[in-house]
C-alpha cells in the first residue's frame, strides 16, 4: 500500500471506532437514565425492596464509569 492509502485506511478506522464509541455512549446513557427511573419508581413504592435498589444503584455506577471512560477516549490528545 502507498502512504496515501495507509493514511486513508487509518482515517477510516479512526472514524469507525469514533462512531462505535459514540453509539455505545448513547446506549449507555439511555441505560443509565432507565436505571435512574427504575430506582426512583422502586423507592416511592411502599413495599421497598432495598436489596434490588442497592443492586440497581451499583449497576448505574458501573454504567457511569463506562460513560466517563468512553468520553475521555473521545477527547483528542492535545499533545499529539
Protein Blocks (a to p, Z undefined) as FASTA:
>chain_A
ZZklmmmmmmmmmmmmmmmmmmmmmmmmmmmmmmmmmmmmmmmpmbacfklmmmmmmmmm
mmmmmmmmmmmmmpccfkZZ
